[in-house]
Amino acid sequence: MITKVLTSICTATLLVSCATVEEATQKAMEPIVGSKIKNVIVMIGDGMGPQQVGLLDSYIRYAPNPVLKSSAFERLAEEGVIGISRTESHDVLVVDSAASATQFASGKLAGSEMIGTDYEGNRAESMLELAQTKGKAVGIVSDTRLTHATPAAYASHQQHRSLENEIAAEMLETGADVMLSGGIRHWLPQGVNEEGSAIRQQLEAQTGGTIRLTSKRKDDRNLLDEAAQAGYDLSFNRTDLAASTGDKVLGLYAYSGMLDGIANTKALSDASRVQPTLTEMTDKALSVLEKDEDGFFLMVEGGQIDWAAHNNDAGTVLHEMIKFSDAIDSVLEWMEGRDDTLLVVSADHETGGFGFAYSRNDLPEGQPLDGDVFNGDEYKPNWNFGQVETLDRMFSQKLSYDGIFSEFDGLDESEQTAENLRAIVNENTSFPISLADAERVLETEENEFYVADHGTLSAERFPVMHERKAFYVYSTGVRKNILAAVVANQSNVVWASDNHSSTPVYLFSKGPGDSTDAFKGILRTNEWAQEIMSVL
């Protein structure tokens, strides 16, 4: 009898639970009440945690000589809604960009390093693909590579993010109306690698000779020709992009990633610059997609925030944040006076565990204060809490850490000395290093984490990171992280690792009426994606 009663209770409880789950799922997929959303724009700051947003805000508020007075994030906070996004993927604590992008592109939980598949390996339809089924125009913009993790997750379905040749072919098949980014190397036939070949000469003429033409493909597919046959206007520079009048545009502007934040800032004043900016690509995408009477879906990625943070390069992170903020500002201007567009701005994860910290180095001198509490007594804090002038010094950096080591590695091997590294660093940053510092950056040791045939861990020797070395994973890239550690005493900048953290990220949204109510609170990446998909 007791068994029957317990069975009845358990059955009833299970039915109620199932009904509750079903109701919750149905509610998540119902259109947001009162909204009439025609267009959806998602903007992703790759690697952009609250710390990176805070760096930009601190620069604007406290730097003695900031180059801008406000940011798009301030405007979003004032005019829209701020939520929190949890970034973890299925069954792990820390997410990579592929899994995170898959989750916020499809609303499905994903496994690490998968592209466009759920954690069980099934194809996960993205919101871009869903928008296509609704007759909407769709577009993808990124300053990394078109086949990189975040853009790839919206228009391809692959076992691993590294399959960029396959991703390129599938993205072309998916047929987004606008695709603008870098990474031409995955769209070229392998024959272009042969100097003097007919295909190389053809592509040099076609691209204008401004892009490095080296293919990563292992076949003779010319995806540029295939795109042209599919009706795309092809664009390889800023002039091409501005002149394009078609309803379908494929723009590829770099061998791999486009200009980093510092190089981008420098190029803005150069009338002869070749690459379009992230803002210019975003503006072009909007001008093409808005022609569709059924509306559109657009994803824009500021992807190199992540790359700079992987390098622990705070100066470049600041420039990347300015670049991304400019693109968001342009979208907000486009939205002025419209009541048919939902904008969601977030990140896939935070990178590096960035922050300012106080230190025992260079302690402040005491000084008398005349206030009525001190009455001329000495004020002398116990620690160095960081000086606001540091923010100007960060912005004044002339080369990214990538640029610094590219210049260093380009020297003859006999010239790759600590003295020359010191000279390059001191010429291009406002945080000078000593010869001993440069020697520390270049020091190597046997790789205790060696794994044969691994993408980065197959290196027999690794730069010497003295603390938490297991969390610095990117081979010779670790030299940049050591450089950051060396200058920390001057900058008060600290980093946790050269990879991703589990820190929750901001979830900004702006739209008409109550369309942003669903993005309040704390949501997992796949959960806020479901809310977007419910209004497409």
VEXLO-93236 format. One record per residue (C-alpha): residue in one letter; x negated, y, z; residue number from 0. Coordinates in nm, 3 decimals. Example, Ala and Ser with C-alpha at 12.3 -4.5 7.8 and 13.67 -1.06 7.14 Angstrom:
! residues 2
  r       c1       c2       c3    k
  A   -1.230   -0.450    0.780    0
  S   -1.367   -0.106    0.714    1
This chain:
! residues 536
  r       c1       c2       c3    k
  M    0.000    0.000    0.000    0
  I   -0.280    0.240    0.099    1
  T   -0.460    0.156   -0.225    2
  K   -0.148    0.236   -0.430    3
  V   -0.100    0.569   -0.251    4
  L   -0.464    0.666   -0.301    5
  T   -0.442    0.565   -0.666    6
  S   -0.132    0.779   -0.712    7
  I   -0.296    1.076   -0.541    8
  C   -0.614    1.041   -0.749    9
  T   -0.414    1.006   -1.070   10
  A   -0.210    1.315   -0.989   11
  T   -0.523    1.509   -0.898   12
  L   -0.692    1.403   -1.221   13
  L   -0.390    1.509   -1.426   14
  V   -0.382    1.849   -1.255   15
  S   -0.758    1.888   -1.309   16
  C   -0.730    1.794   -1.675   17
  A   -0.441    2.036   -1.719   18
  T   -0.645    2.308   -1.550   19
  V   -0.943    2.247   -1.778   20
  E   -0.717    2.235   -2.084   21
  E   -0.547    2.560   -1.983   22
  A   -0.882    2.728   -1.923   23
  T   -1.014    2.612   -2.259   24
  Q   -0.697    2.727   -2.435   25
  K   -0.716    3.063   -2.257   26
  A   -1.078    3.111   -2.366   27
  M   -0.983    3.053   -2.728   28
  E   -0.679    3.283   -2.727   29
  P   -0.723    3.625   -2.890   30
  I   -0.811    3.903   -2.649   31
  V   -0.482    4.069   -2.552   32
  G   -0.408    4.403   -2.711   33
  S   -0.707    4.398   -2.944   34
  K   -0.708    4.433   -3.321   35
  I   -1.064    4.339   -3.397   36
  K   -1.157    4.348   -3.764   37
  N   -1.535    4.364   -3.734   38
  V   -1.773    4.199   -3.487   39
  I   -2.135    4.306   -3.441   40
  V   -2.370    4.107   -3.216   41
  M   -2.711    4.256   -3.137   42
  I   -2.972    4.041   -2.966   43
  G   -3.287    4.171   -2.800   44
  D   -3.498    3.857   -2.802   45
  G   -3.682    3.829   -2.470   46
  M   -3.505    4.140   -2.338   47
  G   -3.443    4.091   -1.969   48
  P   -3.323    4.359   -1.729   49
  Q   -3.690    4.437   -1.663   50
  Q   -3.753    4.527   -2.028   51
  V   -3.442    4.748   -2.032   52
  G   -3.568    4.899   -1.707   53
  L   -3.907    4.976   -1.864   54
  L   -3.741    5.185   -2.135   55
  D   -3.519    5.357   -1.880   56
  S   -3.816    5.436   -1.655   57
  Y   -4.009    5.576   -1.950   58
  I   -3.722    5.807   -2.044   59
  R   -3.656    5.923   -1.687   60
  Y   -4.003    5.945   -1.536   61
  A   -4.276    5.967   -1.801   62
  P   -4.417    6.322   -1.805   63
  N   -4.397    6.336   -2.186   64
  P   -4.131    6.095   -2.320   65
  V   -4.056    6.099   -2.693   66
  L   -3.683    6.044   -2.638   67
  K   -3.432    6.176   -2.387   68
  S   -3.184    5.889   -2.370   69
  S   -3.134    5.533   -2.487   70
  A   -2.855    5.334   -2.646   71
  F   -2.837    5.126   -2.329   72
  E   -2.739    5.431   -2.125   73
  R   -2.466    5.506   -2.377   74
  L   -2.342    5.148   -2.371   75
  A   -2.332    5.157   -1.992   76
  E   -2.128    5.478   -1.997   77
  E   -1.889    5.394   -2.281   78
  G   -1.860    5.018   -2.255   79
  V   -1.878    4.729   -2.013   80
  I   -2.180    4.564   -1.850   81
  G   -2.172    4.196   -1.761   82
  I   -2.438    3.939   -1.680   83
  S   -2.535    3.648   -1.905   84
  R   -2.682    3.325   -1.774   85
  T   -2.917    3.185   -2.036   86
  E   -2.993    2.823   -1.943   87
  S   -2.927    2.553   -2.201   88
  H   -2.789    2.205   -2.139   89
  D   -2.940    2.024   -1.841   90
  V   -3.253    2.245   -1.803   91
  L   -3.339    2.562   -1.611   92
  V   -3.531    2.758   -1.875   93
  V   -3.407    2.811   -2.230   94
  D   -3.594    2.852   -2.556   95
  S   -3.474    3.089   -2.827   96
  A   -3.335    2.815   -3.052   97
  A   -3.111    2.660   -2.788   98
  S   -3.001    2.997   -2.656   99
  A   -2.922    3.128   -3.003  100
  T   -2.729    2.812   -3.085  101
  Q   -2.522    2.861   -2.769  102
  F   -2.432    3.224   -2.830  103
  A   -2.386    3.164   -3.203  104
  S   -2.153    2.865   -3.165  105
  G   -2.012    2.855   -2.813  106
  K   -2.156    2.504   -2.771  107
  L   -2.420    2.396   -2.520  108
  A   -2.744    2.298   -2.694  109
  G   -3.063    2.108   -2.625  110
  S   -3.406    2.269   -2.620  111
  E   -3.549    2.369   -2.960  112
  M   -3.241    2.252   -3.157  113
  I   -3.097    2.477   -3.427  114
  G   -2.721    2.489   -3.481  115
  T   -2.642    2.159   -3.309  116
  D   -2.485    2.079   -2.975  117
  Y   -2.683    1.889   -2.712  118
  E   -2.553    1.557   -2.848  119
  G   -2.691    1.637   -3.192  120
  N   -2.365    1.729   -3.364  121
  R   -2.327    2.016   -3.608  122
  A   -2.207    2.326   -3.420  123
  E   -2.015    2.574   -3.634  124
  S   -2.143    2.927   -3.578  125
  M   -1.935    3.241   -3.549  126
  L   -2.087    3.355   -3.878  127
  E   -1.958    3.041   -4.048  128
  L   -1.622    3.081   -3.874  129
  A   -1.601    3.438   -4.001  130
  Q   -1.663    3.311   -4.355  131
  T   -1.363    3.079   -4.327  132
  K   -1.154    3.384   -4.236  133
  G   -1.259    3.560   -4.555  134
  K   -1.490    3.806   -4.381  135
  A   -1.823    3.928   -4.513  136
  V   -2.120    3.820   -4.300  137
  G   -2.476    3.937   -4.248  138
  I   -2.801    3.868   -4.063  139
  V   -3.076    4.121   -3.985  140
  S   -3.398    4.056   -3.792  141
  D   -3.744    4.209   -3.763  142
  T   -3.902    3.863   -3.717  143
  R   -3.856    3.595   -3.985  144
  L   -3.522    3.514   -4.142  145
  T   -3.586    3.148   -4.057  146
  H   -3.688    3.221   -3.697  147
  A   -3.479    3.074   -3.416  148
  T   -3.218    3.344   -3.356  149
  P   -3.117    3.420   -3.716  150
  A   -3.149    3.053   -3.811  151
  A   -2.894    2.942   -3.551  152
  Y   -2.620    3.142   -3.725  153
  A   -2.661    2.982   -4.067  154
  S   -2.832    2.642   -4.038  155
  H   -2.820    2.312   -3.853  156
  Q   -3.152    2.136   -3.798  157
  Q   -3.309    1.896   -3.550  158
  H   -3.590    2.136   -3.462  159
  R   -3.661    2.507   -3.493  160
  S   -3.997    2.438   -3.662  161
  L   -3.824    2.310   -3.980  162
  E   -3.828    2.656   -4.134  163
  N   -3.857    2.539   -4.495  164
  E   -3.539    2.337   -4.452  165
  I   -3.377    2.624   -4.263  166
  A   -3.447    2.864   -4.550  167
  A   -3.283    2.635   -4.803  168
  E   -2.981    2.580   -4.579  169
  M   -2.942    2.951   -4.505  170
  L   -2.930    3.018   -4.877  171
  E   -2.666    2.748   -4.912  172
  T   -2.463    2.899   -4.625  173
  G   -2.463    3.215   -4.831  174
  A   -2.446    3.506   -4.587  175
  D   -2.373    3.820   -4.788  176
  V   -2.663    4.014   -4.637  177
  M   -2.991    3.863   -4.514  178
  L   -3.271    4.108   -4.430  179
  S   -3.591    4.016   -4.247  180
  G   -3.949    3.893   -4.287  181
  G   -4.084    3.544   -4.348  182
  I   -4.109    3.526   -4.726  183
  R   -4.353    3.236   -4.683  184
  H   -4.066    2.986   -4.650  185
  W   -3.892    3.103   -4.968  186
  L   -4.181    3.068   -5.215  187
  P   -4.280    2.760   -5.419  188
  Q   -4.608    2.597   -5.317  189
  G   -4.757    2.678   -5.657  190
  V   -4.794    3.042   -5.552  191
  N   -5.091    2.936   -5.338  192
  E   -5.297    2.871   -5.652  193
  E   -5.489    3.184   -5.747  194
  G   -5.416    3.295   -6.102  195
  S   -5.121    3.059   -6.148  196
  A   -4.832    3.176   -6.364  197
  I   -4.588    3.163   -6.074  198
  R   -4.821    3.370   -5.858  199
  Q   -4.852    3.636   -6.126  200
  Q   -4.475    3.636   -6.171  201
  L   -4.412    3.680   -5.798  202
  E   -4.679    3.947   -5.761  203
  A   -4.502    4.149   -6.028  204
  Q   -4.159    4.075   -5.879  205
  T   -4.251    4.175   -5.522  206
  G   -4.466    4.473   -5.616  207
  G   -4.783    4.336   -5.462  208
  T   -4.704    4.466   -5.114  209
  I   -4.647    4.130   -4.942  210
  R   -4.893    3.848   -4.878  211
  L   -4.784    3.569   -5.113  212
  T   -4.874    3.242   -4.942  213
  S   -4.619    2.964   -4.926  214
  K   -4.550    2.729   -4.636  215
  R   -4.331    2.510   -4.854  216
  K   -4.434    2.158   -4.958  217
  D   -4.231    2.163   -5.280  218
  D   -4.184    2.375   -5.591  219
  R   -3.847    2.523   -5.498  220
  N   -3.839    2.895   -5.566  221
  L   -3.564    3.007   -5.332  222
  L   -3.594    3.364   -5.460  223
  D   -3.492    3.249   -5.808  224
  E   -3.213    3.041   -5.660  225
  A   -3.091    3.343   -5.464  226
  A   -3.092    3.561   -5.776  227
  Q   -2.893    3.296   -5.961  228
  A   -2.645    3.294   -5.671  229
  G   -2.584    3.666   -5.723  230
  Y   -2.813    3.824   -5.466  231
  D   -2.990    4.154   -5.520  232
  L   -3.350    4.083   -5.417  233
  S   -3.534    4.341   -5.210  234
  F   -3.902    4.340   -5.109  235
  N   -3.960    4.695   -4.988  236
  R   -3.787    5.000   -4.850  237
  T   -3.726    5.148   -5.196  238
  D   -3.567    4.827   -5.328  239
  L   -3.337    4.815   -5.029  240
  A   -3.221    5.173   -5.066  241
  A   -3.155    5.122   -5.438  242
  S   -2.956    4.799   -5.398  243
  T   -2.589    4.837   -5.490  244
  G   -2.476    4.474   -5.487  245
  D   -2.236    4.301   -5.251  246
  K   -2.498    4.034   -5.175  247
  V   -2.850    4.131   -5.069  248
  L   -3.150    3.918   -4.974  249
  G   -3.442    4.123   -4.844  250
  L   -3.776    3.973   -4.739  251
  Y   -4.037    4.230   -4.638  252
  A   -4.331    4.046   -4.485  253
  Y   -4.525    3.720   -4.497  254
  S   -4.416    3.645   -4.140  255
  G   -4.287    3.902   -3.892  256
  M   -4.236    4.265   -3.986  257
  L   -4.427    4.557   -3.832  258
  D   -4.466    4.536   -3.455  259
  G   -4.334    4.815   -3.237  260
  I   -4.649    5.026   -3.230  261
  A   -4.713    4.990   -3.604  262
  N   -4.346    5.072   -3.664  263
  T   -4.370    5.390   -3.457  264
  K   -4.676    5.502   -3.653  265
  A   -4.513    5.423   -3.987  266
  L   -4.203    5.634   -3.919  267
  S   -4.388    5.952   -4.015  268
  D   -4.546    5.796   -4.325  269
  A   -4.348    5.888   -4.636  270
  S   -4.527    5.616   -4.832  271
  R   -4.440    5.332   -4.595  272
  V   -4.324    5.013   -4.762  273
  Q   -4.124    4.823   -4.502  274
  P   -3.776    4.932   -4.398  275
  T   -3.719    4.977   -4.026  276
  L   -3.480    4.768   -3.820  277
  T   -3.244    5.066   -3.820  278
  E   -3.261    5.103   -4.198  279
  M   -3.188    4.734   -4.247  280
  T   -2.897    4.756   -4.004  281
  D   -2.756    5.063   -4.180  282
  K   -2.780    4.888   -4.517  283
  A   -2.607    4.579   -4.384  284
  L   -2.321    4.791   -4.250  285
  S   -2.283    4.978   -4.579  286
  V   -2.256    4.650   -4.771  287
  L   -2.038    4.456   -4.529  288
  E   -1.788    4.734   -4.457  289
  K   -1.663    4.709   -4.817  290
  D   -1.480    4.387   -4.730  291
  E   -1.115    4.462   -4.656  292
  D   -1.093    4.157   -4.430  293
  G   -1.373    4.284   -4.207  294
  F   -1.714    4.142   -4.130  295
  F   -1.948    3.973   -3.885  296
  L   -2.305    4.101   -3.842  297
  M   -2.590    3.977   -3.621  298
  V   -2.888    4.207   -3.567  299
  E   -3.197    4.088   -3.380  300
  G   -3.471    4.297   -3.224  301
  G   -3.689    3.990   -3.212  302
  Q   -4.034    4.124   -3.142  303
  I   -3.957    4.233   -2.786  304
  D   -4.009    3.864   -2.719  305
  W   -4.334    3.842   -2.914  306
  A   -4.487    4.136   -2.729  307
  A   -4.375    3.996   -2.394  308
  H   -4.526    3.655   -2.478  309
  N   -4.853    3.846   -2.513  310
  N   -4.790    4.030   -2.183  311
  D   -4.837    4.347   -2.388  312
  A   -4.636    4.608   -2.196  313
  G   -4.722    4.899   -2.426  314
  T   -4.588    4.717   -2.730  315
  V   -4.282    4.600   -2.535  316
  L   -4.202    4.968   -2.473  317
  H   -4.226    5.048   -2.845  318
  E   -4.015    4.742   -2.931  319
  M   -3.747    4.854   -2.688  320
  I   -3.741    5.198   -2.851  321
  K   -3.711    5.033   -3.193  322
  F   -3.418    4.818   -3.081  323
  S   -3.249    5.109   -2.902  324
  D   -3.268    5.313   -3.224  325
  A   -3.089    5.036   -3.414  326
  I   -2.816    5.013   -3.149  327
  D   -2.776    5.392   -3.159  328
  S   -2.719    5.374   -3.532  329
  V   -2.447    5.112   -3.486  330
  L   -2.282    5.323   -3.217  331
  E   -2.281    5.619   -3.454  332
  W   -2.122    5.402   -3.723  333
  M   -1.854    5.296   -3.472  334
  E   -1.759    5.655   -3.387  335
  G   -1.389    5.711   -3.455  336
  R   -1.321    5.343   -3.526  337
  D   -1.085    5.124   -3.323  338
  D   -1.138    4.798   -3.510  339
  T   -1.489    4.690   -3.410  340
  L   -1.630    4.490   -3.120  341
  L   -1.999    4.533   -3.037  342
  V   -2.180    4.291   -2.805  343
  V   -2.544    4.351   -2.709  344
  S   -2.737    4.094   -2.507  345
  A   -3.049    3.878   -2.502  346
  D   -3.132    3.512   -2.539  347
  H   -3.356    3.516   -2.231  348
  E   -3.619    3.723   -2.052  349
  T   -3.981    3.669   -2.153  350
  G   -4.289    3.690   -1.935  351
  G   -4.143    3.770   -1.594  352
  F   -4.239    4.136   -1.644  353
  G   -4.243    4.399   -1.372  354
  F   -4.427    4.679   -1.197  355
  A   -4.567    4.600   -0.852  356
  Y   -4.753    4.791   -0.584  357
  S   -5.112    4.694   -0.512  358
  R   -5.406    4.736   -0.275  359
  N   -5.618    4.878   -0.556  360
  D   -5.690    5.252   -0.582  361
  L   -5.500    5.352   -0.269  362
  P   -5.357    5.706   -0.270  363
  E   -5.530    5.990   -0.088  364
  G   -5.349    6.149    0.203  365
  Q   -5.192    6.492    0.162  366
  P   -5.017    6.730    0.403  367
  L   -4.641    6.784    0.369  368
  D   -4.475    7.108    0.476  369
  G   -4.125    6.965    0.528  370
  D   -3.961    7.008    0.867  371
  V   -4.021    6.642    0.956  372
  F   -4.392    6.639    0.868  373
  N   -4.475    7.002    0.956  374
  G   -4.812    6.984    0.780  375
  D   -4.896    6.629    0.892  376
  E   -5.064    6.394    0.647  377
  Y   -4.853    6.175    0.420  378
  K   -5.048    5.866    0.314  379
  P   -4.868    5.554    0.183  380
  N   -5.034    5.221    0.260  381
  W   -5.027    5.097   -0.100  382
  N   -5.063    5.206   -0.460  383
  F   -4.702    5.217   -0.577  384
  G   -4.785    5.305   -0.938  385
  Q   -4.804    5.645   -1.102  386
  V   -4.548    5.774   -1.353  387
  E   -4.834    5.885   -1.580  388
  T   -4.884    5.514   -1.649  389
  L   -4.573    5.525   -1.869  390
  D   -4.729    5.784   -2.101  391
  R   -5.050    5.580   -2.112  392
  M   -4.848    5.276   -2.219  393
  F   -4.676    5.465   -2.499  394
  S   -5.008    5.607   -2.624  395
  Q   -5.142    5.258   -2.707  396
  K   -5.266    5.260   -3.069  397
  L   -5.267    4.888   -3.150  398
  S   -5.065    4.599   -3.016  399
  Y   -5.256    4.317   -2.850  400
  D   -5.187    4.119   -3.168  401
  G   -5.348    4.400   -3.365  402
  I   -5.646    4.419   -3.129  403
  F   -5.723    4.049   -3.157  404
  S   -5.653    4.045   -3.530  405
  E   -5.923    4.309   -3.568  406
  F   -6.157    4.119   -3.337  407
  D   -6.101    3.781   -3.505  408
  G   -6.158    3.946   -3.843  409
  L   -6.518    4.023   -3.751  410
  D   -6.798    3.793   -3.861  411
  E   -6.838    3.518   -3.605  412
  S   -7.172    3.661   -3.495  413
  E   -6.998    3.992   -3.423  414
  Q   -6.722    3.842   -3.207  415
  T   -6.892    3.951   -2.887  416
  A   -6.768    4.081   -2.555  417
  E   -6.921    4.420   -2.634  418
  N   -6.724    4.449   -2.957  419
  L   -6.401    4.334   -2.792  420
  R   -6.454    4.596   -2.524  421
  A   -6.503    4.864   -2.790  422
  I   -6.183    4.767   -2.977  423
  V   -5.974    4.757   -2.659  424
  N   -6.106    5.087   -2.528  425
  E   -6.053    5.259   -2.861  426
  N   -5.690    5.149   -2.884  427
  T   -5.554    5.154   -2.528  428
  S   -5.558    5.397   -2.236  429
  F   -5.663    5.127   -1.992  430
  P   -6.038    5.082   -2.051  431
  I   -6.209    4.754   -1.969  432
  S   -6.566    4.678   -1.868  433
  L   -6.811    4.442   -2.034  434
  A   -6.748    4.192   -1.754  435
  D   -6.374    4.219   -1.820  436
  A   -6.427    4.146   -2.191  437
  E   -6.644    3.846   -2.105  438
  R   -6.367    3.715   -1.883  439
  V   -6.113    3.749   -2.166  440
  L   -6.335    3.546   -2.400  441
  E   -6.430    3.274   -2.152  442
  T   -6.305    2.923   -2.240  443
  E   -6.291    2.585   -2.070  444
  E   -6.197    2.228   -2.152  445
  N   -5.821    2.199   -2.201  446
  E   -5.701    1.987   -1.910  447
  F   -5.353    1.970   -2.065  448
  Y   -5.477    1.836   -2.399  449
  V   -5.217    1.654   -2.612  450
  A   -5.318    1.523   -2.954  451
  D   -5.111    1.649   -3.249  452
  H   -4.932    1.904   -3.031  453
  G   -4.864    2.245   -3.185  454
  T   -5.075    2.435   -2.931  455
  L   -5.199    2.186   -2.672  456
  S   -5.416    1.999   -2.924  457
  A   -5.682    2.269   -2.881  458
  E   -5.979    2.108   -2.705  459
  R   -6.072    2.432   -2.532  460
  F   -5.846    2.698   -2.381  461
  P   -5.908    3.050   -2.252  462
  V   -5.960    3.048   -1.876  463
  M   -5.649    3.163   -1.692  464
  H   -5.739    3.144   -1.326  465
  E   -5.386    3.131   -1.184  466
  R   -5.080    2.925   -1.284  467
  K   -5.266    2.801   -1.592  468
  A   -4.998    2.539   -1.669  469
  F   -4.759    2.826   -1.746  470
  Y   -4.983    2.983   -2.010  471
  V   -4.928    2.759   -2.308  472
  Y   -5.015    2.938   -2.632  473
  S   -5.379    2.843   -2.694  474
  T   -5.595    3.135   -2.813  475
  G   -5.300    3.366   -2.748  476
  V   -5.382    3.333   -2.379  477
  R   -5.667    3.581   -2.439  478
  K   -5.399    3.850   -2.462  479
  N   -5.250    3.741   -2.131  480
  I   -5.593    3.756   -1.968  481
  L   -5.642    4.107   -2.109  482
  A   -5.311    4.205   -1.948  483
  A   -5.429    4.060   -1.617  484
  V   -5.758    4.249   -1.645  485
  V   -5.588    4.588   -1.688  486
  A   -5.321    4.521   -1.423  487
  N   -5.520    4.707   -1.156  488
  Q   -5.483    5.022   -1.365  489
  S   -5.127    4.973   -1.491  490
  N   -4.954    4.813   -1.190  491
  V   -4.796    4.575   -1.443  492
  V   -4.761    4.211   -1.345  493
  W   -4.643    3.909   -1.545  494
  A   -4.538    3.561   -1.435  495
  S   -4.636    3.367   -1.750  496
  D   -4.667    3.385   -2.127  497
  N   -4.326    3.225   -2.182  498
  H   -3.962    3.251   -2.083  499
  S   -3.807    3.296   -1.741  500
  S   -3.463    3.198   -1.615  501
  T   -3.373    3.557   -1.523  502
  P   -3.012    3.639   -1.616  503
  V   -2.983    3.915   -1.876  504
  Y   -2.749    4.205   -1.944  505
  L   -2.433    4.160   -2.147  506
  F   -2.321    4.495   -2.288  507
  S   -2.000    4.533   -2.485  508
  K   -1.803    4.814   -2.643  509
  G   -1.474    4.795   -2.829  510
  P   -1.118    4.923   -2.845  511
  G   -0.865    4.889   -2.565  512
  D   -0.910    4.586   -2.344  513
  S   -1.124    4.399   -2.598  514
  T   -1.426    4.409   -2.366  515
  D   -1.247    4.277   -2.056  516
  A   -1.355    3.923   -2.138  517
  F   -1.722    4.020   -2.107  518
  K   -1.707    4.137   -1.746  519
  G   -1.860    3.927   -1.472  520
  I   -2.118    3.650   -1.505  521
  L   -2.091    3.432   -1.815  522
  R   -2.311    3.166   -1.968  523
  T   -2.425    3.238   -2.324  524
  N   -2.187    2.984   -2.477  525
  E   -1.897    3.127   -2.277  526
  W   -1.923    3.480   -2.412  527
  A   -1.971    3.333   -2.758  528
  Q   -1.636    3.157   -2.722  529
  E   -1.474    3.490   -2.641  530
  I   -1.614    3.643   -2.959  531
  M   -1.505    3.347   -3.170  532
  S   -1.152    3.380   -3.035  533
  V   -1.110    3.720   -3.205  534
  L   -1.268    3.640   -3.542  535
